[in-house]
Amino acid sequence: MDYHVLTLFPDMILQGLKTSIIGRAIEEGTISLDAVNIRDFTIDKHGRTDDYPYGGGAGMVMQAQPIYDAYQSIRKKLDYVPRVIYLTPQGRVFSQQDAKELSVEKGLIFLCGHYEGVDERVLEEIVTDNISIGDFVVTGGELPAMIMIDAISRMIPGVLHNGESAEDDSFGDGLLEFPQYSRPEIWNGKQVPMILLSGDHAKVDAWRREQSLLRTAMRRPDLLSSAQISPAEKIYIEKILAKKNDL
């Protein structure tokens, strides 16, 4: 996977992602990361990439020309047409399923907006996907881009060095992940569930599945309609929700 990020703050992208697991994947060549500074492509003598909006209003709007030229600088290097993701609160909300879908792409381009937004004409020209990380607004697209790159990269073989890690994640099968424990066996008077000390893998797996169902029903019941659950599990969940409503 080759990631290309169109941004006004390339150092923010590089410093944020070239650490921990994603940084290791970049060093090993499993993924690559290219942060392209949009300012390098402006034709304005003062280096500006934004201007006042037509029609009036507060704030500034990122101009089409430097963004388009920055995009073209990437396209000229590629032998394929990549998807271009614009990070915007007006897009569909990013999900684990999106991460899986995007992880099979050869490369992706992320466009990070700022100020009051981006000239609509360049969005119409290059963007294939409008994606949001939630129904709230942040100061720029860099943080959302880094979140998406992290989530997508975890789905790429070789990034995690453990094939099971991504499979057991929350949302992997539509449910929240089961609770996790580590040493010591007793901490602050709290005991690790005895089933996890039994050595019986089948019982441990059954307990973890039950805990995922319970946690999802209690914390995120909205996920249940699309989760992968059996008829028996559905009945179990209905009983949990009935008890919850009685409280």
KEKE-3310 file (N, C-alpha, C; in steps of 0.2 Angstrom, whole numbers, plus 5000, padded with zeros to 4 digits):
npx = (5004:5003:5003:4998:4998:4990:4993:4994:5003:5015:5024:5017:5010:5020:5027:5018:5014:5026:5030:5029:5019:5014:5025:5035:5031:5032:5046:5050:5045:5032:5021:5021:5024:5019:5020:5014:5017:5006:5008:5019:5016:5009:5005:5005:5014:5016:5015:5003:4989:4976:4960:4948:4931:4919:4904:4905:4906:4913:4930:4942:4945:4952:4962:4959:4969:4983:4980:4976:4987:4996:4991:4992:5005:5008:5000:5007:5017:5012:5006:4993:4976:4972:4961:4954:4953:4943:4944:4931:4917:4906:4905:4903:4902:4917:4921:4925:4923:4925:4938:4943:4939:4946:4959:4964:4967:4979:4985:4982:4976:4975:4966:4968:4959:4957:4953:4938:4935:4937:4939:4925:4926:4939:4937:4927:4934:4944:4941:4936:4930:4921:4924:4921:4926:4917:4903:4908:4918:4935:4951:4957:4961:4971:4973:4961:4965:4977:4971:4963:4973:4980:4970:4967:4979:4981:4974:4982:4991:5005:5008:5004:5011:5005:4993:4981:4978:4971:4959:4952:4948:4938:4923:4927:4919:4907:4904:4908:4925:4930:4933:4950:4964:4979:4995:4997:4988:4979:4974:4974:4964:4956:4951:4957:4946:4942:4940:4949:4960:4960:4965:4957:4954:4942:4932:4937:4936:4922:4918:4923:4916:4903:4905:4908:4896:4888:4894:4892:4879:4876:4883:4884:4871:4866:4874:4870:4861:4867:4877:4886:4878:4871:4855:4852:4861:4855:4843:4848:4854:4842:4837:4846:4845:4832:4833:4841:4832:4823:4830)
npy = (4994:5011:5026:5043:5059:5074:5089:5104:5103:5094:5089:5086:5075:5065:5065:5060:5047:5040:5031:5018:5004:5007:5015:5005:4997:5005:5006:4993:4992:4987:4996:5012:5030:5046:5063:5076:5093:5105:5119:5120:5120:5131:5146:5158:5173:5176:5164:5159:5148:5150:5159:5173:5168:5167:5177:5180:5180:5172:5167:5158:5150:5135:5135:5130:5128:5125:5113:5105:5104:5098:5086:5081:5080:5068:5059:5058:5050:5037:5022:5019:5023:5031:5030:5045:5052:5063:5071:5075:5082:5081:5069:5051:5041:5034:5017:5001:4991:4999:5001:4988:4987:4997:4993:4984:4991:4997:5009:5025:5042:5055:5070:5084:5095:5113:5128:5136:5126:5118:5123:5120:5115:5109:5098:5091:5088:5079:5070:5055:5049:5054:5056:5055:5055:5056:5064:5078:5092:5096:5105:5102:5091:5082:5075:5066:5059:5053:5044:5036:5030:5023:5014:5007:5002:4992:4981:4976:4963:4958:4969:4969:4959:4948:4937:4935:4946:4957:4951:4948:4961:4974:4976:4968:4956:4963:4965:4972:4970:4957:4959:4961:4954:4954:4950:4955:4941:4944:4961:4975:4970:4964:4950:4941:4934:4917:4907:4911:4906:4893:4885:4878:4880:4880:4883:4895:4902:4902:4909:4922:4925:4926:4937:4947:4948:4952:4964:4972:4973:4980:4992:4996:4994:4997:4992:4979:4975:4973:4964:4948:4936:4921:4913:4908:4916:4928:4927:4926:4939:4947:4944:4950:4963:4965:4964:4975:4985:4984:4989)
npz = (5000:4995:5002:5000:5005:5003:5010:5021:5031:5031:5040:5052:5048:5045:5057:5065:5060:5058:5069:5081:5077:5064:5060:5060:5050:5039:5039:5036:5023:5020:5019:5012:5014:5009:5011:5004:5001:4999:4998:4991:4978:4974:4964:4969:4973:4986:4992:4996:4999:5000:4999:5000:5001:4987:4987:4999:5017:5033:5036:5026:5010:5004:4989:4972:4962:4968:4975:4965:4956:4965:4967:4953:4953:4960:4952:4940:4943:4945:4939:4938:4942:4957:4971:4978:4994:5002:5017:5027:5036:5030:5023:5022:5037:5043:5044:5051:5041:5030:5031:5029:5016:5009:5011:5002:4991:4979:4981:4990:4990:5001:5004:5014:5021:5026:5035:5030:5021:5005:4988:4978:4965:4963:4971:4964:4953:4957:4968:4974:4985:4999:5016:5033:5050:5060:5068:5070:5071:5067:5067:5055:5041:5044:5056:5055:5043:5047:5057:5048:5040:5049:5054:5042:5038:5048:5043:5033:5027:5036:5043:5057:5062:5068:5064:5070:5078:5072:5068:5080:5084:5090:5081:5071:5068:5069:5082:5098:5106:5117:5135:5141:5150:5160:5168:5185:5193:5203:5206:5214:5222:5213:5204:5190:5179:5182:5172:5162:5167:5166:5155:5146:5130:5122:5131:5135:5123:5121:5132:5129:5118:5123:5131:5122:5116:5126:5130:5119:5118:5129:5128:5114:5107:5094:5085:5084:5074:5062:5065:5065:5071:5079:5079:5092:5099:5097:5104:5117:5118:5117:5129:5138:5134:5138:5152:5155:5151:5161:5172)
capx = (5000:5006:4999:5000:4993:4990:4992:4998:5007:5017:5028:5012:5008:5026:5029:5012:5014:5032:5031:5025:5017:5014:5032:5039:5028:5035:5053:5050:5042:5025:5018:5025:5020:5022:5017:5015:5015:5002:5011:5025:5013:5005:5008:5005:5021:5017:5015:4996:4985:4969:4958:4941:4925:4915:4898:4906:4906:4919:4935:4945:4944:4958:4961:4959:4975:4988:4978:4976:4994:4999:4988:4995:5012:5007:4997:5012:5022:5009:5003:4986:4972:4971:4955:4956:4949:4943:4942:4926:4912:4900:4906:4900:4906:4922:4919:4929:4921:4928:4946:4945:4939:4952:4966:4966:4969:4986:4987:4977:4978:4971:4966:4967:4956:4958:4949:4931:4934:4941:4935:4921:4928:4944:4934:4923:4938:4949:4939:4932:4927:4921:4924:4921:4928:4912:4899:4911:4923:4942:4954:4960:4960:4977:4971:4957:4969:4981:4967:4961:4979:4982:4965:4968:4986:4981:4971:4986:4995:5012:5009:5004:5015:5001:4987:4975:4976:4966:4953:4949:4947:4931:4920:4929:4913:4901:4903:4914:4929:4929:4938:4957:4967:4986:4997:4996:4982:4975:4977:4969:4959:4952:4953:4956:4941:4945:4939:4955:4966:4958:4968:4952:4953:4936:4928:4939:4933:4915:4917:4925:4911:4898:4907:4907:4889:4886:4897:4889:4872:4875:4887:4883:4866:4865:4878:4868:4857:4871:4882:4886:4876:4867:4848:4853:4864:4850:4838:4852:4854:4836:4836:4850:4842:4826:4835:4843:4827:4820:4833)
capy = (5000:5017:5032:5050:5064:5081:5093:5110:5102:5087:5086:5083:5068:5061:5063:5056:5040:5036:5029:5012:4999:5010:5017:4999:4994:5009:5005:4987:4992:4984:5002:5018:5036:5052:5068:5081:5100:5109:5125:5119:5121:5138:5151:5165:5175:5176:5157:5158:5143:5151:5166:5174:5165:5171:5177:5183:5175:5172:5162:5157:5144:5133:5136:5124:5127:5122:5106:5101:5103:5094:5079:5079:5078:5061:5055:5057:5045:5031:5018:5017:5029:5029:5033:5051:5053:5070:5071:5080:5081:5080:5063:5045:5040:5029:5011:4995:4988:5004:5000:4982:4988:5001:4990:4980:4996:4998:5016:5030:5049:5058:5077:5087:5102:5118:5134:5135:5121:5118:5125:5114:5113:5104:5092:5088:5085:5073:5066:5049:5047:5059:5052:5058:5051:5056:5070:5083:5096:5097:5110:5101:5084:5078:5070:5061:5055:5048:5039:5031:5026:5018:5008:5003:4998:4986:4976:4974:4957:4959:4975:4968:4953:4943:4937:4935:4953:4961:4947:4949:4968:4977:4977:4963:4953:4967:4966:4974:4965:4955:4962:4958:4954:4952:4949:4950:4937:4949:4967:4980:4966:4962:4944:4939:4928:4910:4904:4912:4903:4886:4881:4875:4885:4880:4887:4902:4905:4903:4915:4928:4927:4929:4944:4952:4949:4956:4971:4975:4974:4985:4998:4998:4990:4999:4987:4972:4974:4971:4959:4941:4932:4916:4913:4907:4922:4933:4926:4928:4946:4950:4943:4955:4970:4966:4965:4982:4990:4984:4993)
capz = (5000:4995:5005:4998:5008:5001:5016:5022:5036:5030:5046:5056:5045:5045:5064:5068:5058:5058:5075:5083:5072:5057:5058:5058:5043:5034:5038:5033:5016:5019:5017:5011:5016:5005:5013:4999:5004:4994:4997:4986:4971:4973:4960:4972:4975:4993:4995:4999:4996:5001:4997:5002:4998:4983:4990:5006:5023:5037:5035:5020:5007:5000:4982:4968:4958:4971:4976:4958:4954:4970:4965:4947:4954:4962:4947:4935:4946:4946:4933:4940:4945:4964:4974:4982:4999:5005:5024:5027:5040:5025:5020:5026:5043:5042:5048:5050:5034:5025:5032:5026:5009:5007:5013:4996:4986:4978:4984:4991:4991:5006:5004:5020:5020:5031:5035:5029:5016:4999:4982:4976:4958:4963:4974:4959:4948:4959:4974:4973:4991:5004:5022:5039:5056:5065:5067:5074:5067:5069:5063:5048:5039:5045:5061:5052:5038:5051:5060:5043:5038:5055:5054:5035:5038:5052:5039:5027:5029:5038:5047:5064:5064:5071:5060:5074:5081:5068:5068:5086:5086:5090:5075:5067:5066:5070:5089:5102:5108:5124:5140:5141:5156:5160:5175:5190:5193:5207:5206:5218:5225:5208:5202:5183:5178:5183:5166:5158:5170:5166:5150:5142:5125:5120:5136:5135:5117:5122:5137:5126:5113:5127:5134:5116:5115:5132:5130:5113:5120:5134:5126:5107:5104:5088:5081:5083:5068:5056:5067:5063:5077:5078:5082:5099:5102:5096:5110:5123:5118:5119:5136:5141:5133:5142:5159:5155:5151:5168:5178)
cpx = (5004:5001:5002:4995:4995:4988:4996:5003:5010:5021:5023:5010:5014:5028:5024:5012:5020:5035:5027:5024:5018:5021:5036:5037:5031:5043:5054:5048:5036:5021:5023:5020:5023:5018:5018:5012:5012:5005:5016:5022:5009:5009:5008:5012:5022:5016:5008:4993:4977:4967:4951:4936:4921:4908:4898:4905:4913:4923:4937:4944:4950:4957:4962:4966:4981:4987:4978:4983:4998:4997:4991:5002:5013:5005:5002:5017:5019:5006:4996:4982:4970:4964:4958:4951:4949:4940:4937:4920:4905:4900:4903:4905:4910:4920:4925:4929:4925:4936:4948:4944:4944:4959:4968:4968:4977:4989:4981:4980:4973:4972:4964:4965:4958:4953:4942:4930:4939:4936:4932:4924:4934:4942:4930:4928:4942:4946:4935:4928:4927:4919:4925:4923:4923:4909:4902:4916:4929:4945:4956:4960:4966:4976:4967:4961:4973:4977:4965:4967:4981:4977:4966:4974:4985:4978:4976:4991:5002:5013:5009:5008:5012:4994:4981:4973:4971:4959:4949:4947:4939:4929:4922:4923:4906:4900:4909:4918:4928:4934:4944:4960:4975:4988:4998:4989:4977:4978:4972:4963:4954:4955:4952:4951:4944:4945:4946:4961:4965:4962:4964:4951:4946:4931:4930:4936:4925:4913:4918:4919:4905:4899:4906:4900:4886:4888:4894:4882:4871:4878:4885:4877:4864:4869:4875:4864:4861:4877:4881:4884:4871:4860:4848:4856:4859:4845:4842:4853:4848:4834:4840:4847:4835:4827:4837:4838:4823:4823:4831)
cpy = (5006:5023:5038:5054:5071:5085:5100:5109:5095:5084:5083:5076:5063:5060:5059:5049:5036:5034:5022:5008:5001:5012:5011:4996:4999:5008:4998:4987:4989:4990:5007:5024:5042:5058:5074:5088:5104:5116:5125:5120:5127:5142:5158:5167:5176:5169:5155:5152:5144:5158:5167:5170:5169:5171:5180:5178:5175:5166:5163:5150:5142:5133:5130:5122:5123:5114:5102:5099:5098:5087:5077:5077:5071:5057:5053:5051:5038:5028:5016:5023:5027:5033:5039:5052:5060:5069:5077:5078:5079:5073:5057:5044:5034:5023:5006:4992:4993:5002:4993:4983:4992:4998:4986:4985:4996:5004:5020:5037:5052:5066:5080:5094:5106:5123:5132:5129:5122:5120:5119:5111:5108:5097:5088:5085:5079:5068:5061:5047:5053:5056:5056:5053:5052:5063:5075:5086:5097:5102:5109:5093:5080:5073:5064:5056:5050:5042:5034:5027:5021:5012:5004:4999:4992:4980:4973:4969:4959:4965:4974:4963:4948:4943:4937:4942:4956:4957:4948:4956:4969:4978:4972:4958:4957:4968:4969:4969:4964:4958:4958:4959:4952:4951:4956:4947:4941:4956:4972:4976:4963:4956:4943:4933:4921:4906:4905:4909:4895:4882:4878:4880:4885:4884:4894:4906:4907:4909:4922:4930:4929:4936:4949:4953:4954:4963:4975:4977:4980:4992:5001:4994:4991:4995:4980:4970:4971:4966:4952:4937:4927:4917:4913:4913:4928:4933:4928:4936:4950:4949:4949:4962:4971:4967:4972:4987:4990:4988:5000)
cpz = (5000:4997:5002:5001:5006:5007:5016:5027:5036:5036:5051:5054:5047:5052:5067:5066:5058:5065:5076:5078:5065:5055:5056:5052:5038:5033:5035:5025:5015:5017:5015:5012:5012:5007:5008:5001:4998:4993:4992:4979:4970:4968:4963:4974:4982:4997:4998:4995:4997:4999:5000:4998:4993:4987:4997:5011:5027:5034:5028:5017:5003:4992:4978:4965:4962:4973:4970:4956:4958:4968:4958:4948:4956:4956:4942:4937:4946:4939:4934:4942:4952:4966:4978:4987:5002:5012:5025:5032:5036:5022:5024:5031:5042:5046:5047:5044:5029:5025:5028:5018:5006:5007:5007:4990:4985:4981:4985:4992:4996:5005:5011:5019:5026:5030:5034:5024:5010:4993:4979:4969:4958:4966:4968:4954:4950:4964:4972:4979:4996:5011:5028:5045:5061:5064:5072:5069:5070:5065:5056:5047:5041:5050:5058:5047:5042:5054:5054:5041:5043:5054:5047:5036:5042:5048:5034:5030:5030:5042:5054:5066:5068:5068:5064:5077:5078:5068:5074:5088:5087:5083:5069:5064:5068:5078:5092:5105:5115:5129:5140:5148:5155:5167:5179:5190:5197:5207:5209:5221:5220:5205:5194:5183:5178:5176:5161:5161:5169:5161:5145:5136:5123:5125:5136:5129:5118:5127:5133:5121:5117:5129:5128:5115:5120:5132:5124:5115:5125:5132:5119:5104:5097:5083:5079:5077:5062:5058:5065:5070:5075:5081:5089:5102:5102:5102:5116:5123:5120:5126:5140:5140:5137:5150:5160:5155:5158:5173:5178)
residu = (MET:ASP:TYR:HIS:VAL:LEU:THR:LEU:PHE:PRO:ASP:MET:ILE:LEU:GLN:GLY:LEU:LYS:THR:SER:ILE:ILE:GLY:ARG:ALA:ILE:GLU:GLU:GLY:THR:ILE:SER:LEU:ASP:ALA:VAL:ASN:ILE:ARG:ASP:PHE:THR:ILE:ASP:LYS:HIS:GLY:ARG:THR:ASP:ASP:TYR:PRO:TYR:GLY:GLY:GLY:ALA:GLY:MET:VAL:MET:GLN:ALA:GLN:PRO:ILE:TYR:ASP:ALA:TYR:GLN:SER:ILE:ARG:LYS:LYS:LEU:ASP:TYR:VAL:PRO:ARG:VAL:ILE:TYR:LEU:THR:PRO:GLN:GLY:ARG:VAL:PHE:SER:GLN:GLN:ASP:ALA:LYS:GLU:LEU:SER:VAL:GLU:LYS:GLY:LEU:ILE:PHE:LEU:CYS:GLY:HIS:TYR:GLU:GLY:VAL:ASP:GLU:ARG:VAL:LEU:GLU:GLU:ILE:VAL:THR:ASP:ASN:ILE:SER:ILE:GLY:ASP:PHE:VAL:VAL:THR:GLY:GLY:GLU:LEU:PRO:ALA:MET:ILE:MET:ILE:ASP:ALA:ILE:SER:ARG:MET:ILE:PRO:GLY:VAL:LEU:HIS:ASN:GLY:GLU:SER:ALA:GLU:ASP:ASP:SER:PHE:GLY:ASP:GLY:LEU:LEU:GLU:PHE:PRO:GLN:TYR:SER:ARG:PRO:GLU:ILE:TRP:ASN:GLY:LYS:GLN:VAL:PRO:MET:ILE:LEU:LEU:SER:GLY:ASP:HIS:ALA:LYS:VAL:ASP:ALA:TRP:ARG:ARG:GLU:GLN:SER:LEU:LEU:ARG:THR:ALA:MET:ARG:ARG:PRO:ASP:LEU:LEU:SER:SER:ALA:GLN:ILE:SER:PRO:ALA:GLU:LYS:ILE:TYR:ILE:GLU:LYS:ILE:LEU:ALA:LYS:LYS:ASN:ASP:LEU)
# end
